[in-house]
Amino acid sequence: MKQNEIFDANLYSHYVRDFIIPESLIQELLSFAQKNDSNFSPAKIYISGDRRGLLDATRTCMHFHYKLSHGAPDVSPHLKELAQELFIEWPENLRFGQYEIIKYQNIGDQFLRHRDDDAYGSGHNRHLTSVTLLDKSTDLIGCDLKLWSFYEDQKSIATINLEIGETVIFPAYYPHEATTLLCGSRTVLISWAEKIS
């Protein structure tokens, strides 16, 4: 696959991370997740544009897709602010607009190595992936975020252990995984930057 010139030639680094979402919004997101607890379902994997998804052992966790119209706080300005650090020049047609909260709460929960889209966003219109840690138990073991560069398939470029309230953003076509949960629990907000016309 050829590189995506719009992104790769324009990237400063593989990923950025920081505490960019105010603590009050983190608490609002947790409350929103609790209010929607009955809407969580077993997470699926999706094959190129097919939104029905398949249950698969590579992804075992609970998730909830939502839209801002569902009453969730809007964190997109904060995500954009951090994502701009990735680029020499921010592509003006990008915005964060796809959201999902994921709970890893059962021993063995995981999401093994995968990509959220291809280098052109042709599967799901996902160009950047953001992961924000909303909560984790004090006894958490496992569920580490591992990240590979698109061009360094053989070894991970980072194992990212986020703190509560911290966000990491990287190109959606970079392979990444949440390693197997061995103890405790972890709740994350995932958002994707999509191209708008």
N, C-alpha and C positions, 0 to 999 in steps of 0.2 A: 504494500500500500504506500502511495506517495505521501509525503508530509503535507500537512495543511498549511499553506503559506500564510494564510490570514492569521493563524495563531502562532505557529512555530517560529516564523521569522520575526514575530512581534513580541515574543516572550522574554522577560528578564530572567525568570527562574522557573523551576519545575513546580513550585507551590509556594503559597504564602500562608502564614498563620498568625492569629492575634486574637485578643479579647476585644471584639468590636461591637458586639450586641450588648446593650446595657443590661445590668442584672435584673432590672424591673421587667424587661421584655422576656428574659429567660424564664422568670417566674410566671409571666402570663402564658408563655408557650407550654410550660408544665401544667398549668391549670387547664388550658385548652385541651391538652392530651388527656388529662384525667376526666374532663367532662365528656370526651369522646371515646372513653375506654371501650364501650360496646361496639364502636366502629372499627376497631383493630381486627385484622384477620391475618391468617398465615401468609407470609410474603411469598411471592412467586418470582420466577425468572421470566423475562420477556424476550422473545425472538423478533428482531428487526420489524418494529412497527405493529406487531400483534399485541394488542392491549389486554387480551384475555389472560395470558400468562399461564405458566405451568408450575405445579408444585414440584420441587426438586431438592434433593439432599444437599446440594451446594449452597442453598439459602434456607436456613431454618431460623426464623425470627417472626415477630409480629409487626405489622406495619399499618399505617393509615395515611392514604393520599388525601390531601385537602387543597382547597382553593381559598384565597383570601376572603372570598364572599361567604365562607363558612364561619366567619367571625374571628379568625386568628389574627394576632398582631402582625403588622407588616414589617418584616426585617430586611426587605430587599434594598433599601437605601444603604444600610450598614454593610450588606454583602457586596454591593457594587463598590462601595468605598474601599474595601479590602481587596477586591478582585482587580481594581485599577492598578494596584501595585505589581501585578503580574505582567502588565503590558507596557510597552514603549508608548503606544497610543491606544486608548480604549476604543474598541469597535462600538460605535454609537447605536448599532442595531441590536445590541445584546441587553437583555434584562433578566433578572431572576424571577421566574414565574411558575415553576413547578416545585411542589413541596410534598414532603413525606416525613412522618415521624416513625422511627423504628425503635422497637424495644427488644433488647437481648436480655431474656430473663430466665431461660431454662438452660441447665447445663447441656452443653453441646450445640447451643445456638451459634450460628456462624453465617458468613456470606463469603464463600471462597472466591479466589481470584477471578475478576471479571472486569469488563469495561462497561461504562454506562451508555456509550454510543461509539460510533466510528469517528474518524478524524474530521468528518464533514457534518456530523450531526444528522445524518440521513435516516437513522433508525427511529429516534425519538425527539429530535430537535434539542439535544442536550450538548452544550459546548463546554461548559464549566460545571464542575461538581463542587458543592460546598458541604462540609460536615461540621455541625456544631454540637458539642456535647452539652446536653441539657441536664443530665443527672447521671450519677454512678454511685454504686454502693461502696462503702469503705472497704469491703472485702473482695473487691473486683480482682479477678485473675483471668487473664486472657482478653479476648475481644479487642486486640490491638489493631489499629489501622495500619496496614502495610501498603506502600505505594511504590510502583515501578514507573520509570520513564518509558515512553513509547519506544524509545531507541535502545533501552537497556533491559531487555527482556529477561536476562539470566539472573540478575541480582536486584534486590529492592534498593531503591535510593533512599528510602526513609521508613522507619517505624515511628509512627506518630501517636504518642500517648497524650491525648488532649486532657486539659483540666476543665472542670465545669465552667461553662460560659465561653470557652475558647472555640474558634472556628478555623478550619483549614480549607483552602480552595485550590483546585488543580484542574488541568484539562480533563474533560469527561472521558476522553479516549485513552487516558493512562490506565493501565491495569492496577487494580487495588483490591484489597480484601479486608474483611473483619475476621480476625482469627477466632478459633473456637473458644467459646465461653467455658471456663473451667470452674468459676465460682463467682457469685454475686450477680449484679445486673448493671445494665447500661442503657440509657435512652438518648437517642441522637435525632437532630433535625437535619434532613438532607434537603438541599435545594439545588436546582439546576438552572444555569443561565441559558436562555433560549434566544434564537434569532427572531426578530419581529420584522414584518415588512413595512 
